[in-house]
Amino acid sequence: MRKSPALIVVAAVLSSGCAASARPYPGPLDARFTAYQHASPCCEDPAGFDYVRLPEAGTLDVVIGSASPAFEFQSGRSYFAAFRLPEAERPYRVRVRSLFDNPTTDGASVFYPVLAMMDDTFIVTRMSNLDSLRLEQALTVPGGEAGLAVTAPFDPGIAGEKYLVVFTPAVMLGAPPPERRDGDVLTVATRQWLEQRGNARVDASPYGRLSISVAPIDPPGPG
């Protein structure tokens, strides 16, 4: 099968040796999967999540690891991180970067992030998808670590969104839901992306390191 340009870039990033970092949680990848297979849902619904307030502007570093909660999402079970959106008065964007672990070795892995936005009644208003992920090379971002990034815009004057949850589809971890369900993020584009992924050497991980940035969106200039 012919490799896609994106997958070739991923392989180049991982072999470049520019993004080495210490693993923030114990155990190799198979140990993480063992923990994942025994994880129990923390709550019956998202109303029971512990939400961390995001700043109106700035960056927050988060580790999704062995101490993180898990939940049975529509796409299956996943560890996650949950956030309360800032009380902003003007539009802003949230950018979530998931950083590669062990990027210079054959054991490289990454947490493939999906974003779910919810209103004040914890109803999902919209969701990102795997095909929304963008590869960011180590030399192009502050801090010098490569990752997969997804950005979501927010407009407090239009949508009443209050919460943001970051998780990964269980299909990436070999544990999809038993049957197709609404909201399981298995769109046509995602299925094609998963098929192409066979040429990449970036394994999915149930754990991950996230860098979450919040920045205002400047209004368009005159004219």
Backbone bond lengths (Angstrom), bond angles and torsions (degrees), N, CA, C in turn:
res aa  C-N    CA-C-N  psi(-1)  N-CA   C-N-CA  omega(-1)  CA-C   N-CA-C  phi
1 M - - - 1.478 - - 1.527 109.60 -
2 R 1.302 116.46 138.62 1.459 120.91 -179.97 1.521 110.66 -73.13
3 K 1.316 115.97 134.65 1.461 119.63 179.03 1.520 110.07 -75.57
4 S 1.319 115.52 141.02 1.458 119.47 175.85 1.523 108.71 -78.43
5 P 1.354 118.44 155.91 1.470 120.58 179.37 1.519 112.33 -57.27
6 A 1.350 117.63 -37.96 1.468 120.00 -178.01 1.509 110.81 -62.92
7 L 1.347 117.62 -41.02 1.452 120.77 -178.45 1.517 110.86 -70.30
8 I 1.338 117.26 -34.67 1.459 120.04 176.17 1.516 109.80 -62.94
9 V 1.349 116.57 -40.51 1.461 120.25 178.57 1.520 110.56 -64.20
10 V 1.350 117.43 -41.51 1.460 120.84 178.18 1.517 110.37 -57.38
11 A 1.332 116.70 -47.09 1.458 120.47 -179.49 1.523 110.43 -61.85
12 A 1.332 117.04 -38.90 1.456 120.60 -179.87 1.518 111.12 -65.36
13 V 1.326 116.73 -41.16 1.455 120.76 179.40 1.520 110.54 -62.21
14 L 1.339 116.52 -44.84 1.449 120.18 -175.79 1.519 111.78 -68.79
15 S 1.325 117.97 -29.19 1.452 120.48 -178.34 1.519 112.69 -89.45
16 S 1.347 116.79 -4.07 1.452 119.42 -174.90 1.519 113.10 -77.06
17 G 1.340 117.02 -25.38 1.453 120.56 179.77 1.513 113.41 76.56
18 C 1.334 117.90 17.72 1.462 121.11 -175.33 1.517 113.42 -93.90
19 A 1.346 118.08 -4.61 1.466 117.89 -171.30 1.517 112.14 -131.82
20 A 1.307 118.33 36.13 1.459 120.55 -179.68 1.525 109.84 -68.11
21 S 1.323 115.68 142.71 1.456 119.88 178.97 1.514 109.13 -157.44
22 A 1.315 116.16 159.26 1.456 120.94 178.88 1.519 110.52 -74.55
23 R 1.306 116.15 145.59 1.457 119.89 178.31 1.528 109.34 -73.99
24 P 1.333 119.04 129.11 1.470 120.73 -173.66 1.518 113.77 -86.96
25 Y 1.316 118.86 3.44 1.450 121.06 -179.25 1.524 108.48 -146.21
26 P 1.305 117.90 150.45 1.470 120.91 -173.24 1.521 112.52 -74.20
27 G 1.332 114.64 155.25 1.459 120.56 170.97 1.502 114.03 91.98
28 P 1.330 117.51 144.15 1.456 121.99 173.36 1.522 110.77 -70.75
29 L 1.323 116.58 179.32 1.453 121.13 -174.24 1.527 112.27 -59.83
30 D 1.344 117.28 -39.58 1.467 118.14 -179.07 1.518 111.57 -66.28
31 A 1.347 117.62 -31.13 1.458 120.23 176.38 1.527 111.09 -68.60
32 R 1.318 116.61 -35.51 1.464 119.76 177.34 1.535 110.35 -64.96
33 F 1.344 115.63 -40.57 1.459 118.92 179.50 1.530 111.59 -67.51
34 T 1.331 117.24 -34.01 1.464 119.91 176.14 1.523 110.17 -62.07
35 A 1.337 115.85 -44.20 1.468 119.81 177.52 1.521 110.74 -64.07
36 Y 1.332 115.98 -40.43 1.461 120.50 -179.97 1.529 111.30 -61.84
37 Q 1.315 117.47 -41.87 1.456 121.45 -178.29 1.523 112.74 -65.10
38 H 1.334 116.64 -22.98 1.462 120.71 179.97 1.529 112.57 -103.05
39 A 1.330 116.65 4.66 1.467 119.90 -178.31 1.520 110.90 -70.72
40 S 1.306 116.03 138.54 1.469 121.89 177.63 1.525 109.35 -109.06
41 P 1.323 117.86 144.11 1.466 120.21 178.52 1.526 111.71 -58.40
42 C 1.311 115.53 138.63 1.471 120.00 -177.91 1.512 112.25 -77.01
43 C 1.332 116.53 -27.63 1.461 120.56 -168.98 1.525 110.31 -148.70
44 E 1.320 114.84 166.33 1.461 119.78 175.99 1.520 112.35 -81.70
45 D 1.342 116.20 -28.80 1.462 120.42 -179.95 1.523 108.73 -156.86
46 P 1.339 117.70 168.19 1.465 120.69 -175.88 1.524 115.01 -62.29
47 A 1.311 118.56 -15.53 1.464 119.36 176.79 1.524 111.58 -61.83
48 G 1.323 116.86 -22.78 1.454 121.10 -179.25 1.515 114.68 -91.28
49 F 1.340 118.09 0.98 1.463 120.45 179.48 1.529 110.43 -69.52
50 D 1.324 116.09 152.34 1.460 121.79 169.16 1.530 107.23 -91.01
51 Y 1.321 116.82 118.59 1.459 121.70 -175.42 1.528 110.81 -104.16
52 V 1.318 115.94 132.71 1.458 123.10 176.39 1.526 108.10 -97.57
53 R 1.326 116.06 132.06 1.463 119.95 -179.07 1.533 110.65 -72.33
54 L 1.334 116.98 128.37 1.453 121.49 173.59 1.522 109.82 -82.00
55 P 1.332 117.72 146.45 1.465 119.82 177.29 1.521 110.95 -72.94
56 E 1.339 116.79 159.83 1.459 119.96 176.27 1.518 111.18 -69.03
57 A 1.318 116.38 -25.40 1.467 121.71 175.54 1.518 107.04 -156.79
58 G 1.333 116.31 139.65 1.449 119.73 179.70 1.518 111.71 132.13
59 T 1.332 115.26 -172.66 1.454 121.88 -175.16 1.518 110.57 -127.49
60 L 1.318 115.41 140.52 1.456 122.85 179.96 1.521 108.44 -126.11
61 D 1.338 117.50 127.12 1.458 122.12 176.74 1.522 109.62 -96.82
62 V 1.334 115.86 131.11 1.467 121.50 -174.55 1.526 109.09 -133.48
63 V 1.322 116.75 139.93 1.462 121.92 174.11 1.525 108.56 -111.69
64 I 1.323 116.69 124.16 1.461 122.01 170.19 1.523 105.70 -97.35
65 G 1.326 116.11 106.10 1.451 120.84 -173.47 1.512 113.14 -137.64
66 S 1.323 115.63 -157.26 1.461 120.60 -174.10 1.517 113.01 -64.78
67 A 1.342 117.12 -22.29 1.458 120.00 179.56 1.527 112.70 -92.59
68 S 1.321 117.15 -0.91 1.464 120.67 -178.25 1.519 111.05 -78.94
69 P 1.334 116.96 154.31 1.472 119.76 177.53 1.524 110.88 -75.59
70 A 1.326 115.92 158.32 1.467 123.11 174.57 1.519 108.38 -121.39
71 F 1.336 115.06 157.91 1.459 119.62 -179.03 1.524 108.79 -149.68
72 E 1.326 116.33 151.36 1.459 121.64 177.41 1.529 108.29 -90.45
73 F 1.336 115.69 89.01 1.453 121.09 179.18 1.528 110.03 -75.92
74 Q 1.342 116.38 173.91 1.457 120.10 177.60 1.524 111.42 -59.39
75 S 1.338 115.86 -30.04 1.455 120.51 -179.99 1.519 112.97 -89.15
76 G 1.329 117.62 2.07 1.456 121.35 -178.87 1.523 111.32 116.53
77 R 1.322 115.87 -176.36 1.461 121.46 -174.99 1.524 111.37 -76.34
78 S 1.326 115.36 140.40 1.465 120.82 179.06 1.519 109.64 -156.10
79 Y 1.347 115.84 145.49 1.459 119.71 163.80 1.529 107.07 -70.41
80 F 1.333 116.50 156.52 1.460 118.25 -175.21 1.520 110.96 -153.95
81 A 1.330 114.80 169.51 1.461 123.66 170.09 1.518 107.02 -129.52
82 A 1.328 117.13 137.80 1.470 121.88 -175.18 1.527 110.22 -122.44
83 F 1.336 115.96 140.39 1.453 121.28 -174.87 1.525 111.35 -136.04
84 R 1.328 114.49 146.80 1.462 121.31 170.45 1.523 106.82 -94.34
85 L 1.312 116.49 127.13 1.462 120.19 -177.47 1.527 110.89 -67.75
86 P 1.325 117.74 151.89 1.470 120.76 -178.28 1.526 112.01 -66.55
87 E 1.312 115.18 154.16 1.472 121.00 177.58 1.527 108.69 -84.67
88 A 1.298 116.59 66.97 1.458 121.95 -176.73 1.526 110.26 -89.55
89 E 1.323 115.24 154.28 1.462 120.52 178.89 1.522 112.18 -102.87
90 R 1.313 117.24 -16.14 1.465 119.77 -179.58 1.532 108.90 -125.95
91 P 1.328 117.20 164.63 1.475 120.26 -177.66 1.531 112.29 -58.56
92 Y 1.315 114.86 148.93 1.460 121.21 178.53 1.524 108.21 -150.10
93 R 1.314 115.84 170.75 1.468 120.82 177.16 1.519 109.51 -127.59
94 V 1.315 114.93 147.27 1.462 121.90 174.50 1.525 107.36 -115.52
95 R 1.306 116.16 126.50 1.466 122.50 179.41 1.523 109.03 -115.44
96 V 1.310 116.54 123.38 1.463 122.28 -179.75 1.523 108.31 -110.93
97 R 1.321 115.80 120.46 1.471 121.62 175.38 1.519 108.70 -110.70
98 S 1.318 116.44 128.73 1.455 122.46 174.10 1.517 107.68 -104.40
99 L 1.328 116.86 119.38 1.456 121.76 -171.40 1.529 111.38 -88.25
100 F 1.340 115.55 144.51 1.457 120.67 178.29 1.529 110.70 -69.44
101 D 1.326 116.38 140.55 1.460 122.12 171.08 1.523 109.45 -98.74
102 N 1.332 116.59 141.40 1.465 122.64 178.22 1.531 111.46 47.87
103 P 1.320 118.92 50.85 1.467 120.92 -171.04 1.522 114.75 -66.74
104 T 1.329 118.27 -17.88 1.463 119.65 -177.03 1.521 112.85 -97.26
105 T 1.318 117.77 9.63 1.460 121.31 -177.78 1.520 110.52 -122.73
106 D 1.340 115.11 169.60 1.465 120.01 176.19 1.521 111.14 -70.30
107 G 1.332 117.75 -13.62 1.458 121.46 178.90 1.515 113.23 -92.84
108 A 1.327 117.49 22.46 1.462 120.75 179.66 1.526 110.70 -60.17
109 S 1.320 115.59 143.28 1.463 120.40 179.34 1.519 109.25 -151.10
110 V 1.341 115.51 166.67 1.453 120.31 179.41 1.526 109.02 -156.49
111 F 1.308 116.01 148.79 1.461 123.84 173.10 1.525 106.81 -85.95
112 Y 1.332 117.27 114.80 1.466 121.25 -178.44 1.531 109.02 -82.69
113 P 1.339 118.25 106.56 1.460 120.40 -171.00 1.526 114.59 -84.88
114 V 1.324 114.24 140.15 1.457 123.15 170.29 1.529 106.72 -124.79
115 L 1.325 116.80 139.47 1.463 122.28 -178.94 1.513 110.47 -105.90
116 A 1.325 115.98 133.22 1.463 121.62 172.93 1.519 108.10 -120.60
117 M 1.337 116.79 122.67 1.450 122.45 177.66 1.531 109.68 -100.34
118 M 1.341 116.66 139.56 1.456 120.77 -177.14 1.523 111.22 -132.57
119 D 1.338 115.22 154.73 1.459 119.63 176.42 1.526 109.91 -88.95
120 D 1.346 116.64 -171.39 1.460 119.22 -174.93 1.529 113.26 -72.71
121 T 1.330 117.73 -6.32 1.468 120.80 174.34 1.528 111.21 -102.86
122 F 1.335 116.05 9.64 1.462 123.65 177.87 1.540 112.85 66.95
123 I 1.319 114.98 27.16 1.459 120.84 172.35 1.524 108.69 -90.49
124 V 1.328 117.36 132.43 1.460 121.00 180.00 1.526 109.56 -69.92
125 T 1.326 115.84 124.32 1.463 121.74 -179.47 1.531 112.13 -95.00
126 R 1.317 116.65 -31.72 1.462 121.52 176.89 1.521 108.38 -165.26
127 M 1.335 114.55 167.42 1.454 119.97 -175.65 1.530 109.52 -149.93
128 S 1.312 116.11 143.22 1.467 119.66 174.23 1.519 108.75 -82.18
129 N 1.338 115.33 179.36 1.454 120.28 -177.68 1.516 109.34 -139.66
130 L 1.322 116.46 164.14 1.458 119.82 179.99 1.520 111.79 -60.46
131 D 1.332 116.70 -33.62 1.456 118.54 -179.37 1.529 112.14 -73.97
132 S 1.344 117.47 -2.44 1.464 120.72 174.28 1.521 111.99 -85.94
133 L 1.335 117.53 -10.75 1.455 121.00 -176.66 1.521 111.50 -69.72
134 R 1.318 114.48 141.67 1.468 120.67 179.32 1.518 108.80 -125.92
135 L 1.336 116.58 130.94 1.456 121.43 178.43 1.520 110.00 -74.48
136 E 1.345 116.40 128.89 1.459 121.68 175.33 1.520 108.42 -118.23
137 Q 1.326 116.27 118.67 1.450 120.97 -177.72 1.527 111.06 -75.68
138 A 1.333 115.31 157.91 1.463 121.23 -173.50 1.528 112.39 -59.13
139 L 1.325 116.98 -38.32 1.455 120.16 -173.98 1.522 113.29 -78.59
140 T 1.320 117.28 -6.52 1.467 119.64 -175.33 1.527 113.04 -103.43
141 V 1.347 117.60 -0.21 1.460 119.83 -175.94 1.523 110.27 -131.20
142 P 1.332 117.74 151.39 1.466 120.52 175.80 1.529 110.25 -60.06
143 G 1.331 116.07 139.93 1.452 119.56 179.28 1.511 114.04 93.77
144 G 1.328 117.08 -18.31 1.446 120.27 172.29 1.507 117.16 69.70
145 E 1.322 119.24 30.03 1.460 121.07 176.81 1.528 110.14 -119.43
146 A 1.324 115.28 135.02 1.455 119.97 178.57 1.514 110.30 -77.13
147 G 1.335 116.03 151.83 1.459 119.69 -179.80 1.512 112.01 -165.52
148 L 1.326 114.35 175.87 1.454 122.22 173.69 1.521 107.59 -106.34
149 A 1.338 116.91 128.05 1.460 120.56 -173.15 1.521 111.26 -121.67
150 V 1.325 114.19 149.23 1.457 121.83 173.75 1.524 107.15 -140.93
151 T 1.327 116.52 138.93 1.459 121.55 -177.09 1.521 110.03 -122.11
152 A 1.325 115.71 137.56 1.464 121.23 178.73 1.531 109.33 -126.94
153 P 1.344 117.75 128.41 1.458 120.62 175.89 1.529 110.45 -85.91
154 F 1.344 115.58 151.51 1.458 121.16 178.26 1.523 108.79 -135.12
155 D 1.328 115.82 139.34 1.460 121.43 176.61 1.525 108.40 -129.76
156 P 1.334 117.64 100.77 1.473 120.68 -177.65 1.519 113.26 -58.84
157 G 1.347 116.79 -23.85 1.455 119.39 -178.50 1.517 113.53 -79.54
158 I 1.323 118.02 -10.51 1.457 121.09 -177.14 1.525 111.99 -115.81
159 A 1.329 116.39 -53.15 1.468 120.75 -176.39 1.523 110.03 -106.35
160 G 1.311 115.99 138.29 1.457 120.88 179.80 1.518 112.40 -90.67
161 E 1.319 116.68 46.50 1.465 120.28 -178.00 1.527 110.28 -79.88
162 K 1.327 115.73 136.93 1.463 121.29 -174.97 1.520 113.54 -122.52
163 Y 1.334 117.73 -22.88 1.461 120.23 -172.44 1.526 111.25 -133.52
164 L 1.330 114.62 154.34 1.463 122.76 176.89 1.523 108.34 -135.19
165 V 1.339 116.84 129.15 1.460 122.14 178.02 1.522 108.18 -121.66
166 V 1.330 116.13 133.17 1.463 122.39 177.88 1.524 108.09 -110.94
167 F 1.342 116.64 123.76 1.457 121.81 179.45 1.518 108.46 -145.58
168 T 1.333 117.20 -176.70 1.461 120.46 177.25 1.514 109.55 -129.58
169 P 1.329 119.61 141.16 1.466 121.43 -179.93 1.527 110.88 -63.39
170 A 1.312 116.56 133.91 1.462 121.04 -177.33 1.521 112.33 -63.11
171 V 1.347 118.00 -22.93 1.460 120.21 178.15 1.524 110.51 -61.33
172 M 1.327 118.03 -28.57 1.452 121.21 177.44 1.518 111.60 -69.52
173 L 1.340 116.16 -24.39 1.464 121.50 -175.86 1.518 112.06 -102.13
174 G 1.331 116.02 9.28 1.456 119.74 178.92 1.507 114.04 78.65
175 A 1.327 117.13 16.21 1.462 120.31 -177.94 1.522 110.91 -135.82
176 P 1.345 118.49 62.03 1.467 120.48 179.34 1.514 110.37 -70.40
177 P 1.327 117.69 164.22 1.466 119.69 176.83 1.525 110.33 -62.28
178 P 1.346 118.31 155.96 1.460 120.72 -175.47 1.514 114.32 -63.68
179 E 1.303 117.64 -21.45 1.462 120.83 178.97 1.507 109.02 -148.66
180 R 1.325 115.82 159.55 1.461 121.00 -179.30 1.524 109.93 -63.84
181 R 1.353 115.99 129.84 1.457 120.85 -179.92 1.518 109.51 -129.74
182 D 1.312 116.77 154.56 1.455 120.46 176.60 1.525 109.16 -60.09
183 G 1.330 116.42 136.25 1.457 120.56 176.78 1.506 114.17 82.09
184 D 1.341 119.19 15.81 1.467 119.56 -178.00 1.528 112.39 -86.42
185 V 1.320 117.82 10.68 1.458 127.78 175.83 1.527 113.58 56.39
186 L 1.327 118.28 19.35 1.465 120.37 177.06 1.529 109.82 -92.06
187 T 1.314 115.74 63.42 1.460 120.28 177.24 1.522 109.57 -74.46
188 V 1.322 116.97 170.24 1.463 120.69 178.30 1.527 109.86 -58.19
189 A 1.336 116.81 -45.14 1.465 120.05 -179.48 1.520 111.14 -61.90
190 T 1.327 117.14 -39.05 1.453 120.43 179.79 1.519 111.32 -67.37
191 R 1.312 117.37 -41.20 1.468 119.28 178.49 1.525 110.66 -62.98
192 Q 1.324 116.86 -40.45 1.461 119.96 177.41 1.529 110.28 -64.47
193 W 1.332 116.03 -39.24 1.463 121.34 179.32 1.517 110.20 -63.02
194 L 1.333 117.37 -42.06 1.463 121.24 179.37 1.523 111.34 -65.35
195 E 1.328 116.90 -38.00 1.458 120.16 178.15 1.530 110.64 -65.48
196 Q 1.305 116.82 -42.02 1.464 121.01 179.14 1.519 111.32 -66.07
197 R 1.315 115.92 -30.57 1.451 120.78 -175.43 1.529 112.58 -61.05
198 G 1.328 118.30 -15.69 1.451 120.31 178.47 1.514 113.30 -60.20
199 N 1.338 116.99 -19.79 1.459 120.76 179.19 1.529 112.32 -90.34
200 A 1.314 117.80 -6.97 1.456 120.42 -179.97 1.522 109.49 -91.45
201 R 1.330 116.40 159.72 1.454 118.81 175.01 1.516 110.20 -117.73
202 V 1.298 116.01 43.16 1.453 122.10 177.30 1.522 107.66 -115.08
203 D 1.322 117.21 99.34 1.456 120.95 -178.47 1.521 110.65 -71.35
204 A 1.321 115.40 148.06 1.464 120.59 174.38 1.519 109.42 -76.40
205 S 1.317 116.18 143.08 1.461 122.03 178.59 1.519 109.65 -123.91
206 P 1.339 118.29 142.24 1.469 120.20 174.84 1.521 112.16 -74.51
207 Y 1.335 117.23 -13.48 1.462 122.92 176.75 1.521 109.35 -111.63
208 G 1.322 116.48 162.38 1.451 119.11 178.05 1.506 113.33 -171.21
209 R 1.318 114.93 166.11 1.464 122.98 175.39 1.516 108.81 -111.21
210 L 1.305 116.76 128.34 1.458 121.74 -177.03 1.522 110.74 -116.61
211 S 1.317 115.10 141.58 1.451 121.76 169.46 1.526 106.15 -118.52
212 I 1.334 116.57 115.59 1.461 121.86 -173.25 1.522 109.33 -113.38
213 S 1.334 116.13 120.29 1.452 121.60 -177.24 1.524 110.04 -115.33
214 V 1.320 115.25 139.05 1.467 122.37 176.75 1.515 108.19 -120.17
215 A 1.333 117.20 130.64 1.461 120.68 -179.05 1.518 109.47 -145.88
216 P 1.347 117.49 140.03 1.468 120.14 175.73 1.517 111.20 -63.40
217 I 1.317 116.04 152.32 1.464 121.61 173.69 1.506 107.91 -99.77
218 D 1.322 116.63 117.75 1.458 120.33 -178.92 1.523 110.26 -69.68
219 P 1.316 117.66 136.79 1.465 120.35 177.52 1.515 110.36 -64.95
220 P 1.339 118.27 151.28 1.472 120.08 178.69 1.505 111.59 -62.59
221 G 1.302 115.92 145.46 1.450 120.90 180.00 1.517 112.34 -72.35
222 P 1.315 118.05 167.82 1.469 121.09 179.67 1.512 111.34 -63.55
223 G 1.302 114.78 141.75 1.453 120.42 177.64 1.497 112.19 84.69
